[in-house]
């Protein structure tokens, strides 16, 4: 079972790229972030024609998450975080697909810091951590996939010294991610590539992608039941090089 996460950076503007990737890789589950589309503007007809059922939590111009399932309809189990500090923002969606519980998240960016956006980021991560703690002990496999907007370590960024003032690399954000790992969640991509420089995001500016000046901010975290089934994991890096593509590349895992 292949589960992927992909920040599409505008689902309608990047729809040809999304459909090309789905056709080429056939993920069983695809978690999408940053839809930037009102609920009624989600391209469900094109997604359905590609062979996927979908649920989505849209928001006009900003945010937005969706879960796609190949050949079936995801069974929605949660929409939004419990006690979400900003419930009007579409950032979390959860569904059961073929015996696996999948949470799709788009965490706040948090810039500039300090300031209200950074405060919101930390408040949102606190609520997400509380939910993750509840989900971890489920007997079923659980995968929390999405754009966490956190660079976990120096190994996850091209030049760490250039990011010391950024909310993605802030000690408080990194500590929140580390607490998730401390509670038992497994970072699937890093588990399979412990010593490699693996990035999932490259800015549009300064020729970042050809220079491989990237970040790793898209993660799939697994509870014990899912971790026991983990096979391969990787990044569909070539998608980032397509015309009119997102600044993120899809990240995927395979569960046996």
C-alpha atoms as an extended CHARMM CRD file, in Angstrom:
* protein
*
       256  EXT
         1         1  UNK       CA              0.0000000000        0.0000000000        0.0000000000  PROA      1               0.0000000000
         2         2  UNK       CA              1.6000000000        3.2320000000       -1.1580000000  PROA      2               0.0000000000
         3         3  UNK       CA              0.7190000000        6.3740000000        0.7970000000  PROA      3               0.0000000000
         4         4  UNK       CA              1.9570000000        9.7460000000       -0.4090000000  PROA      4               0.0000000000
         5         5  UNK       CA              1.8370000000       13.3570000000        0.6830000000  PROA      5               0.0000000000
         6         6  UNK       CA              2.0720000000       16.2590000000       -1.7450000000  PROA      6               0.0000000000
         7         7  UNK       CA              1.7530000000       19.9930000000       -1.1960000000  PROA      7               0.0000000000
         8         8  UNK       CA              0.3260000000       20.9170000000       -4.5950000000  PROA      8               0.0000000000
         9         9  UNK       CA              0.4900000000       24.7090000000       -4.0470000000  PROA      9               0.0000000000
        10        10  UNK       CA             -2.8420000000       25.2810000000       -5.7740000000  PROA      10              0.0000000000
        11        11  UNK       CA             -4.8150000000       22.2210000000       -6.8260000000  PROA      11              0.0000000000
        12        12  UNK       CA             -6.4610000000       23.8130000000       -9.8590000000  PROA      12              0.0000000000
        13        13  UNK       CA             -3.4170000000       25.6340000000      -11.1850000000  PROA      13              0.0000000000
        14        14  UNK       CA             -1.2680000000       22.5040000000      -10.7770000000  PROA      14              0.0000000000
        15        15  UNK       CA             -3.9390000000       20.0080000000      -11.8190000000  PROA      15              0.0000000000
        16        16  UNK       CA             -2.1120000000       18.7320000000      -14.9390000000  PROA      16              0.0000000000
        17        17  UNK       CA              0.9880000000       18.0010000000      -12.8550000000  PROA      17              0.0000000000
        18        18  UNK       CA             -1.0880000000       16.2990000000      -10.1540000000  PROA      18              0.0000000000
        19        19  UNK       CA             -2.8740000000       14.0920000000      -12.6890000000  PROA      19              0.0000000000
        20        20  UNK       CA              0.4040000000       13.2120000000      -14.4260000000  PROA      20              0.0000000000
        21        21  UNK       CA              1.9320000000       12.1790000000      -11.0990000000  PROA      21              0.0000000000
        22        22  UNK       CA             -1.1160000000       10.0960000000      -10.1200000000  PROA      22              0.0000000000
        23        23  UNK       CA             -1.0610000000        8.2830000000      -13.4560000000  PROA      23              0.0000000000
        24        24  UNK       CA              2.6770000000        7.6290000000      -13.2940000000  PROA      24              0.0000000000
        25        25  UNK       CA              2.9330000000        6.3950000000       -9.6840000000  PROA      25              0.0000000000
        26        26  UNK       CA             -0.5870000000        5.1750000000       -8.7430000000  PROA      26              0.0000000000
        27        27  UNK       CA             -0.4440000000        5.8540000000       -4.9940000000  PROA      27              0.0000000000
        28        28  UNK       CA             -3.1680000000        4.0580000000       -3.0680000000  PROA      28              0.0000000000
        29        29  UNK       CA             -3.6080000000        7.1420000000       -0.8780000000  PROA      29              0.0000000000
        30        30  UNK       CA             -2.5580000000       10.7000000000       -1.7040000000  PROA      30              0.0000000000
        31        31  UNK       CA             -2.6880000000       13.4410000000        0.9150000000  PROA      31              0.0000000000
        32        32  UNK       CA             -2.7560000000       16.9090000000       -0.6530000000  PROA      32              0.0000000000
        33        33  UNK       CA             -2.0550000000       20.2420000000        0.9980000000  PROA      33              0.0000000000
        34        34  UNK       CA             -2.3780000000       23.9170000000        0.1180000000  PROA      34              0.0000000000
        35        35  UNK       CA             -5.3480000000       23.4170000000       -2.1770000000  PROA      35              0.0000000000
        36        36  UNK       CA             -6.0100000000       27.1770000000       -2.3180000000  PROA      36              0.0000000000
        37        37  UNK       CA             -9.5540000000       26.4280000000       -3.4520000000  PROA      37              0.0000000000
        38        38  UNK       CA            -12.9870000000       26.9390000000       -1.9670000000  PROA      38              0.0000000000
        39        39  UNK       CA            -14.8020000000       23.6510000000       -1.2880000000  PROA      39              0.0000000000
        40        40  UNK       CA            -16.9940000000       23.9800000000       -4.3810000000  PROA      40              0.0000000000
        41        41  UNK       CA            -13.9170000000       24.6260000000       -6.5670000000  PROA      41              0.0000000000
        42        42  UNK       CA            -12.1770000000       21.3290000000       -5.7970000000  PROA      42              0.0000000000
        43        43  UNK       CA            -11.7060000000       19.4740000000       -9.1450000000  PROA      43              0.0000000000
        44        44  UNK       CA            -13.5330000000       16.3140000000       -8.1210000000  PROA      44              0.0000000000
        45        45  UNK       CA            -14.5780000000       15.4310000000      -11.6810000000  PROA      45              0.0000000000
        46        46  UNK       CA            -10.9600000000       15.2420000000      -12.8590000000  PROA      46              0.0000000000
        47        47  UNK       CA             -9.9110000000       13.3620000000       -9.7240000000  PROA      47              0.0000000000
        48        48  UNK       CA            -12.7520000000       10.8920000000      -10.1820000000  PROA      48              0.0000000000
        49        49  UNK       CA            -11.8430000000       10.3870000000      -13.8460000000  PROA      49              0.0000000000
        50        50  UNK       CA             -8.2990000000        9.5580000000      -12.7230000000  PROA      50              0.0000000000
        51        51  UNK       CA             -9.7030000000        6.6840000000      -10.6450000000  PROA      51              0.0000000000
        52        52  UNK       CA             -9.6930000000        8.2720000000       -7.2060000000  PROA      52              0.0000000000
        53        53  UNK       CA            -12.3260000000        8.9160000000       -4.5980000000  PROA      53              0.0000000000
        54        54  UNK       CA            -11.7090000000       11.9910000000       -2.4690000000  PROA      54              0.0000000000
        55        55  UNK       CA            -12.6710000000       14.0120000000        0.5430000000  PROA      55              0.0000000000
        56        56  UNK       CA            -11.4790000000       17.5870000000        0.9550000000  PROA      56              0.0000000000
        57        57  UNK       CA            -11.4920000000       20.4970000000        3.3760000000  PROA      57              0.0000000000
        58        58  UNK       CA            -11.1280000000       23.5630000000        1.2010000000  PROA      58              0.0000000000
        59        59  UNK       CA            -10.6360000000       27.2490000000        1.8580000000  PROA      59              0.0000000000
        60        60  UNK       CA            -10.7840000000       30.0950000000       -0.6550000000  PROA      60              0.0000000000
        61        61  UNK       CA             -7.3040000000       31.2470000000       -1.7420000000  PROA      61              0.0000000000
        62        62  UNK       CA             -5.4960000000       29.6830000000        1.2230000000  PROA      62              0.0000000000
        63        63  UNK       CA             -4.6770000000       26.4330000000        2.9750000000  PROA      63              0.0000000000
        64        64  UNK       CA             -6.8500000000       23.3910000000        2.2510000000  PROA      64              0.0000000000
        65        65  UNK       CA             -6.2550000000       19.6410000000        2.5380000000  PROA      65              0.0000000000
        66        66  UNK       CA             -7.5770000000       16.5660000000        0.7270000000  PROA      66              0.0000000000
        67        67  UNK       CA             -7.2810000000       12.7850000000        0.9090000000  PROA      67              0.0000000000
        68        68  UNK       CA             -7.5000000000       10.7800000000       -2.3160000000  PROA      68              0.0000000000
        69        69  UNK       CA             -7.9350000000        6.9850000000       -2.4020000000  PROA      69              0.0000000000
        70        70  UNK       CA             -7.4140000000        4.8740000000       -5.5110000000  PROA      70              0.0000000000
        71        71  UNK       CA            -10.4980000000        2.9060000000       -6.4790000000  PROA      71              0.0000000000
        72        72  UNK       CA            -12.5150000000        3.7250000000       -3.3660000000  PROA      72              0.0000000000
        73        73  UNK       CA            -13.8640000000        6.5420000000       -1.2390000000  PROA      73              0.0000000000
        74        74  UNK       CA            -11.9950000000        7.5240000000        1.9420000000  PROA      74              0.0000000000
        75        75  UNK       CA            -14.1350000000        7.2080000000        5.0620000000  PROA      75              0.0000000000
        76        76  UNK       CA            -13.8660000000       10.5560000000        6.8300000000  PROA      76              0.0000000000
        77        77  UNK       CA            -13.2100000000       10.2960000000       10.5710000000  PROA      77              0.0000000000
        78        78  UNK       CA            -12.2250000000       13.8460000000       11.5240000000  PROA      78              0.0000000000
        79        79  UNK       CA            -12.2670000000       17.3500000000       10.0490000000  PROA      79              0.0000000000
        80        80  UNK       CA            -10.1460000000       19.9340000000       11.8370000000  PROA      80              0.0000000000
        81        81  UNK       CA             -8.2690000000       19.5960000000       15.0960000000  PROA      81              0.0000000000
        82        82  UNK       CA            -10.0760000000       19.3070000000       18.4270000000  PROA      82              0.0000000000
        83        83  UNK       CA            -10.0470000000       22.7750000000       20.0280000000  PROA      83              0.0000000000
        84        84  UNK       CA             -8.3890000000       24.1860000000       16.9200000000  PROA      84              0.0000000000
        85        85  UNK       CA             -6.9840000000       27.6500000000       17.7270000000  PROA      85              0.0000000000
        86        86  UNK       CA             -8.2670000000       28.9300000000       14.3510000000  PROA      86              0.0000000000
        87        87  UNK       CA            -11.1040000000       26.6370000000       13.1990000000  PROA      87              0.0000000000
        88        88  UNK       CA            -11.7520000000       28.7690000000       10.1140000000  PROA      88              0.0000000000
        89        89  UNK       CA             -8.4410000000       27.5890000000        8.6170000000  PROA      89              0.0000000000
        90        90  UNK       CA             -8.5850000000       24.3010000000        6.6950000000  PROA      90              0.0000000000
        91        91  UNK       CA             -5.5140000000       22.4290000000        7.9280000000  PROA      91              0.0000000000
        92        92  UNK       CA             -6.4270000000       18.9070000000        9.0550000000  PROA      92              0.0000000000
        93        93  UNK       CA             -8.4480000000       16.0530000000        7.5890000000  PROA      93              0.0000000000
        94        94  UNK       CA             -8.5310000000       12.3820000000        8.6050000000  PROA      94              0.0000000000
        95        95  UNK       CA             -9.9250000000        9.2500000000        6.9840000000  PROA      95              0.0000000000
        96        96  UNK       CA             -9.8240000000        5.4690000000        7.0810000000  PROA      96              0.0000000000
        97        97  UNK       CA             -8.6630000000        3.7930000000        3.8660000000  PROA      97              0.0000000000
        98        98  UNK       CA             -8.3770000000        0.0260000000        3.5820000000  PROA      98              0.0000000000
        99        99  UNK       CA             -7.6380000000       -0.5170000000        7.2600000000  PROA      99              0.0000000000
       100       100  UNK       CA             -5.2200000000        2.3970000000        7.6860000000  PROA      100             0.0000000000
       101       101  UNK       CA             -6.0890000000        5.6510000000        9.4660000000  PROA      101             0.0000000000
       102       102  UNK       CA             -4.5730000000        8.5670000000        7.5570000000  PROA      102             0.0000000000
       103       103  UNK       CA             -4.2870000000       12.1020000000        8.8860000000  PROA      103             0.0000000000
       104       104  UNK       CA             -3.5110000000       14.8140000000        6.3270000000  PROA      104             0.0000000000
       105       105  UNK       CA             -2.1270000000       18.0670000000        7.7370000000  PROA      105             0.0000000000
       106       106  UNK       CA             -0.9240000000       21.4580000000        6.6020000000  PROA      106             0.0000000000
       107       107  UNK       CA              0.7430000000       23.0790000000        9.5930000000  PROA      107             0.0000000000
       108       108  UNK       CA              1.0570000000       26.8730000000        9.8010000000  PROA      108             0.0000000000
       109       109  UNK       CA              4.1690000000       28.4810000000        8.3680000000  PROA      109             0.0000000000
       110       110  UNK       CA              4.6010000000       30.8320000000       11.3320000000  PROA      110             0.0000000000
       111       111  UNK       CA              6.5340000000       33.6540000000        9.6790000000  PROA      111             0.0000000000
       112       112  UNK       CA              7.3650000000       36.3100000000       10.5680000000  PROA      112             0.0000000000
       113       113  UNK       CA              8.5630000000       35.5290000000       14.0420000000  PROA      113             0.0000000000
       114       114  UNK       CA              8.1490000000       36.6920000000       16.6750000000  PROA      114             0.0000000000
       115       115  UNK       CA              4.5630000000       37.6980000000       16.2070000000  PROA      115             0.0000000000
       116       116  UNK       CA              0.9600000000       36.4360000000       16.0730000000  PROA      116             0.0000000000
       117       117  UNK       CA              1.6010000000       34.0610000000       13.1520000000  PROA      117             0.0000000000
       118       118  UNK       CA              4.3690000000       32.3220000000       15.0520000000  PROA      118             0.0000000000
       119       119  UNK       CA              2.2240000000       32.1820000000       18.1880000000  PROA      119             0.0000000000
       120       120  UNK       CA             -0.5390000000       30.5600000000       16.1290000000  PROA      120             0.0000000000
       121       121  UNK       CA              1.9080000000       28.0200000000       14.7000000000  PROA      121             0.0000000000
       122       122  UNK       CA              2.9470000000       26.9130000000       18.1880000000  PROA      122             0.0000000000
       123       123  UNK       CA             -0.6630000000       26.7980000000       19.4170000000  PROA      123             0.0000000000
       124       124  UNK       CA             -1.6720000000       24.6940000000       16.4070000000  PROA      124             0.0000000000
       125       125  UNK       CA              1.2410000000       22.2960000000       16.9110000000  PROA      125             0.0000000000
       126       126  UNK       CA              0.2540000000       21.9160000000       20.5580000000  PROA      126             0.0000000000
       127       127  UNK       CA             -3.2750000000       20.8540000000       19.5900000000  PROA      127             0.0000000000
       128       128  UNK       CA             -1.9070000000       18.5470000000       16.8910000000  PROA      128             0.0000000000
       129       129  UNK       CA              0.4440000000       16.9230000000       19.3960000000  PROA      129             0.0000000000
       130       130  UNK       CA             -2.4730000000       16.2730000000       21.7360000000  PROA      130             0.0000000000
       131       131  UNK       CA             -4.4080000000       14.5370000000       18.9430000000  PROA      131             0.0000000000
       132       132  UNK       CA             -1.3390000000       12.5720000000       17.8500000000  PROA      132             0.0000000000
       133       133  UNK       CA             -0.9180000000       11.3050000000       21.4080000000  PROA      133             0.0000000000
       134       134  UNK       CA             -4.4590000000        9.9110000000       21.2930000000  PROA      134             0.0000000000
       135       135  UNK       CA             -3.9720000000        8.2950000000       17.9030000000  PROA      135             0.0000000000
       136       136  UNK       CA             -0.6060000000        6.6840000000       18.6110000000  PROA      136             0.0000000000
       137       137  UNK       CA             -1.9310000000        3.8570000000       20.7670000000  PROA      137             0.0000000000
       138       138  UNK       CA             -4.5580000000        2.6820000000       18.3000000000  PROA      138             0.0000000000
       139       139  UNK       CA             -4.1790000000       -0.9540000000       17.2780000000  PROA      139             0.0000000000
       140       140  UNK       CA             -4.6960000000        0.0090000000       13.6400000000  PROA      140             0.0000000000
       141       141  UNK       CA             -1.9070000000        1.4940000000       11.4990000000  PROA      141             0.0000000000
       142       142  UNK       CA             -1.9210000000        5.2980000000       11.6610000000  PROA      142             0.0000000000
       143       143  UNK       CA             -0.0580000000        7.5850000000        9.2530000000  PROA      143             0.0000000000
       144       144  UNK       CA              0.1370000000       11.3560000000        9.8460000000  PROA      144             0.0000000000
       145       145  UNK       CA              1.1930000000       12.7910000000        6.5000000000  PROA      145             0.0000000000
       146       146  UNK       CA              1.6280000000       16.3170000000        5.3000000000  PROA      146             0.0000000000
       147       147  UNK       CA              3.4950000000       19.5890000000        5.1860000000  PROA      147             0.0000000000
       148       148  UNK       CA              4.5900000000       20.0970000000        8.7820000000  PROA      148             0.0000000000
       149       149  UNK       CA              6.4240000000       23.3510000000        7.9750000000  PROA      149             0.0000000000
       150       150  UNK       CA              9.2000000000       22.1570000000       10.2910000000  PROA      150             0.0000000000
       151       151  UNK       CA             12.8300000000       21.5090000000        9.3630000000  PROA      151             0.0000000000
       152       152  UNK       CA             13.6660000000       18.8980000000       12.0250000000  PROA      152             0.0000000000
       153       153  UNK       CA             17.4920000000       19.0270000000       12.0300000000  PROA      153             0.0000000000
       154       154  UNK       CA             20.5190000000       20.5940000000       10.3450000000  PROA      154             0.0000000000
       155       155  UNK       CA             20.6330000000       17.5580000000        8.0390000000  PROA      155             0.0000000000
       156       156  UNK       CA             17.2540000000       18.5770000000        6.6100000000  PROA      156             0.0000000000
       157       157  UNK       CA             18.2740000000       21.9310000000        5.1370000000  PROA      157             0.0000000000
       158       158  UNK       CA             20.7810000000       22.9950000000        2.5020000000  PROA      158             0.0000000000
       159       159  UNK       CA             22.4870000000       25.6870000000        4.6100000000  PROA      159             0.0000000000
       160       160  UNK       CA             21.2780000000       25.6530000000        8.2230000000  PROA      160             0.0000000000
       161       161  UNK       CA             22.9470000000       28.9570000000        9.0900000000  PROA      161             0.0000000000
       162       162  UNK       CA             20.6540000000       30.7880000000        6.6520000000  PROA      162             0.0000000000
       163       163  UNK       CA             17.5010000000       29.5850000000        8.4240000000  PROA      163             0.0000000000
       164       164  UNK       CA             18.2070000000       30.4280000000       12.0440000000  PROA      164             0.0000000000
       165       165  UNK       CA             15.6880000000       33.3040000000       12.0500000000  PROA      165             0.0000000000
       166       166  UNK       CA             12.9520000000       31.3990000000       10.1960000000  PROA      166             0.0000000000
       167       167  UNK       CA              9.8760000000       29.9310000000       11.9050000000  PROA      167             0.0000000000
       168       168  UNK       CA             10.3890000000       26.6040000000       10.1000000000  PROA      168             0.0000000000
       169       169  UNK       CA             13.7240000000       26.1630000000       11.8650000000  PROA      169             0.0000000000
       170       170  UNK       CA             12.8570000000       27.7850000000       15.1770000000  PROA      170             0.0000000000
       171       171  UNK       CA             13.8910000000       25.8550000000       18.3140000000  PROA      171             0.0000000000
       172       172  UNK       CA             10.2670000000       25.7790000000       19.4680000000  PROA      172             0.0000000000
       173       173  UNK       CA              9.0920000000       24.2000000000       16.1880000000  PROA      173             0.0000000000
       174       174  UNK       CA             11.9020000000       21.6550000000       16.1580000000  PROA      174             0.0000000000
       175       175  UNK       CA             11.1360000000       20.8090000000       19.7860000000  PROA      175             0.0000000000
       176       176  UNK       CA              7.4910000000       20.1330000000       18.8950000000  PROA      176             0.0000000000
       177       177  UNK       CA              8.5880000000       17.7010000000       16.1910000000  PROA      177             0.0000000000
       178       178  UNK       CA             11.0700000000       16.0590000000       18.5470000000  PROA      178             0.0000000000
       179       179  UNK       CA              8.3260000000       15.5580000000       21.1340000000  PROA      179             0.0000000000
       180       180  UNK       CA              6.2910000000       13.6270000000       18.5590000000  PROA      180             0.0000000000
       181       181  UNK       CA              9.2470000000       11.3350000000       17.9290000000  PROA      181             0.0000000000
       182       182  UNK       CA              9.7740000000       11.0540000000       21.6690000000  PROA      182             0.0000000000
       183       183  UNK       CA              6.2110000000        9.7840000000       22.0330000000  PROA      183             0.0000000000
       184       184  UNK       CA              7.0420000000        6.9600000000       19.6410000000  PROA      184             0.0000000000
       185       185  UNK       CA              6.0940000000        8.2950000000       16.2160000000  PROA      185             0.0000000000
       186       186  UNK       CA              8.4780000000        7.1210000000       13.4920000000  PROA      186             0.0000000000
       187       187  UNK       CA              9.7850000000        9.5090000000       10.8340000000  PROA      187             0.0000000000
       188       188  UNK       CA              9.3890000000        7.1350000000        7.8850000000  PROA      188             0.0000000000
       189       189  UNK       CA             11.5750000000        8.9130000000        5.3280000000  PROA      189             0.0000000000
       190       190  UNK       CA             14.4630000000        9.4690000000        7.7380000000  PROA      190             0.0000000000
       191       191  UNK       CA             14.1750000000        5.8720000000        8.9790000000  PROA      191             0.0000000000
       192       192  UNK       CA             14.7340000000        4.5590000000        5.4720000000  PROA      192             0.0000000000
       193       193  UNK       CA             17.3540000000        7.2020000000        4.5720000000  PROA      193             0.0000000000
       194       194  UNK       CA             19.1850000000        7.8720000000        7.8530000000  PROA      194             0.0000000000
       195       195  UNK       CA             22.3890000000        9.3400000000        6.4120000000  PROA      195             0.0000000000
       196       196  UNK       CA             21.2550000000       10.8590000000        3.1230000000  PROA      196             0.0000000000
       197       197  UNK       CA             20.5210000000       14.4680000000        2.2960000000  PROA      197             0.0000000000
       198       198  UNK       CA             16.8610000000       14.2090000000        1.3050000000  PROA      198             0.0000000000
       199       199  UNK       CA             14.7960000000       17.2890000000        0.5110000000  PROA      199             0.0000000000
       200       200  UNK       CA             11.0930000000       17.7440000000       -0.2810000000  PROA      200             0.0000000000
       201       201  UNK       CA             10.9000000000       21.4980000000       -1.0110000000  PROA      201             0.0000000000
       202       202  UNK       CA             12.9190000000       23.8210000000       -3.2300000000  PROA      202             0.0000000000
       203       203  UNK       CA             12.1230000000       27.5280000000       -3.5140000000  PROA      203             0.0000000000
       204       204  UNK       CA             11.2360000000       29.0090000000       -6.8960000000  PROA      204             0.0000000000
       205       205  UNK       CA             13.9300000000       31.6530000000       -6.4590000000  PROA      205             0.0000000000
       206       206  UNK       CA             17.7180000000       31.6700000000       -6.8160000000  PROA      206             0.0000000000
       207       207  UNK       CA             17.7750000000       28.5420000000       -8.9880000000  PROA      207             0.0000000000
       208       208  UNK       CA             17.1850000000       26.4620000000       -5.8470000000  PROA      208             0.0000000000
       209       209  UNK       CA             16.0870000000       23.2120000000       -7.4730000000  PROA      209             0.0000000000
       210       210  UNK       CA             18.9660000000       22.8240000000       -9.9580000000  PROA      210             0.0000000000
       211       211  UNK       CA             21.3730000000       23.6870000000       -7.1200000000  PROA      211             0.0000000000
       212       212  UNK       CA             19.6050000000       21.2410000000       -4.7900000000  PROA      212             0.0000000000
       213       213  UNK       CA             19.2710000000       24.0210000000       -2.2380000000  PROA      213             0.0000000000
       214       214  UNK       CA             16.2800000000       22.4640000000       -0.5110000000  PROA      214             0.0000000000
       215       215  UNK       CA             14.5070000000       21.6640000000        2.7300000000  PROA      215             0.0000000000
       216       216  UNK       CA             12.7740000000       18.6260000000        4.1960000000  PROA      216             0.0000000000
       217       217  UNK       CA              9.4650000000       19.8230000000        5.6060000000  PROA      217             0.0000000000
       218       218  UNK       CA              7.0150000000       17.1860000000        4.2830000000  PROA      218             0.0000000000
       219       219  UNK       CA              6.8640000000       14.1950000000        6.6220000000  PROA      219             0.0000000000
       220       220  UNK       CA              5.0190000000       10.9260000000        7.1860000000  PROA      220             0.0000000000
       221       221  UNK       CA              4.9200000000        9.8520000000       10.8260000000  PROA      221             0.0000000000
       222       222  UNK       CA              3.8910000000        6.2980000000       11.7210000000  PROA      222             0.0000000000
       223       223  UNK       CA              2.5550000000        4.7150000000       14.8960000000  PROA      223             0.0000000000
       224       224  UNK       CA              3.8740000000        1.3100000000       15.9810000000  PROA      224             0.0000000000
       225       225  UNK       CA              1.3350000000       -0.6700000000       13.9790000000  PROA      225             0.0000000000
       226       226  UNK       CA              2.2310000000        1.1990000000       10.7890000000  PROA      226             0.0000000000
       227       227  UNK       CA              5.9770000000        1.1910000000       11.4780000000  PROA      227             0.0000000000
       228       228  UNK       CA              5.9800000000       -2.6080000000       11.6550000000  PROA      228             0.0000000000
       229       229  UNK       CA              4.7000000000       -2.6720000000        8.0750000000  PROA      229             0.0000000000
       230       230  UNK       CA              7.0490000000       -0.0230000000        6.6540000000  PROA      230             0.0000000000
       231       231  UNK       CA              8.7780000000       -0.9900000000        3.4310000000  PROA      231             0.0000000000
       232       232  UNK       CA             10.4110000000        1.5570000000        1.1510000000  PROA      232             0.0000000000
       233       233  UNK       CA             10.1170000000        5.3430000000        1.3690000000  PROA      233             0.0000000000
       234       234  UNK       CA             11.2040000000        8.0670000000       -1.0000000000  PROA      234             0.0000000000
       235       235  UNK       CA             10.6700000000       11.3940000000       -2.7570000000  PROA      235             0.0000000000
       236       236  UNK       CA              9.3400000000       11.7190000000       -6.3170000000  PROA      236             0.0000000000
       237       237  UNK       CA             11.9230000000       14.4010000000       -6.9610000000  PROA      237             0.0000000000
       238       238  UNK       CA             11.3990000000       14.5290000000      -10.7350000000  PROA      238             0.0000000000
       239       239  UNK       CA              7.9250000000       16.0210000000      -10.2410000000  PROA      239             0.0000000000
       240       240  UNK       CA              9.5520000000       19.2050000000       -8.9120000000  PROA      240             0.0000000000
       241       241  UNK       CA             11.2550000000       19.6360000000      -12.2930000000  PROA      241             0.0000000000
       242       242  UNK       CA              8.0580000000       19.5990000000      -14.3630000000  PROA      242             0.0000000000
       243       243  UNK       CA              6.6950000000       22.7880000000      -15.9830000000  PROA      243             0.0000000000
       244       244  UNK       CA              4.2910000000       24.8200000000      -13.8210000000  PROA      244             0.0000000000
       245       245  UNK       CA              4.8550000000       22.5180000000      -10.8720000000  PROA      245             0.0000000000
       246       246  UNK       CA              4.6390000000       22.9970000000       -7.1140000000  PROA      246             0.0000000000
       247       247  UNK       CA              7.6960000000       24.0210000000       -5.1070000000  PROA      247             0.0000000000
       248       248  UNK       CA              7.2570000000       20.7290000000       -3.2000000000  PROA      248             0.0000000000
       249       249  UNK       CA              7.8050000000       17.1800000000       -4.4330000000  PROA      249             0.0000000000
       250       250  UNK       CA              5.6110000000       14.2260000000       -3.4280000000  PROA      250             0.0000000000
       251       251  UNK       CA              6.8920000000       12.0320000000       -0.5890000000  PROA      251             0.0000000000
       252       252  UNK       CA              5.7600000000        8.4190000000       -0.2850000000  PROA      252             0.0000000000
       253       253  UNK       CA              5.9720000000        5.2580000000        1.7900000000  PROA      253             0.0000000000
       254       254  UNK       CA              5.0050000000        1.6680000000        1.1660000000  PROA      254             0.0000000000
       255       255  UNK       CA              3.2810000000       -0.3670000000        3.8710000000  PROA      255             0.0000000000
       256       256  UNK       CA              3.5070000000       -4.1260000000        3.5420000000  PROA      256             0.0000000000
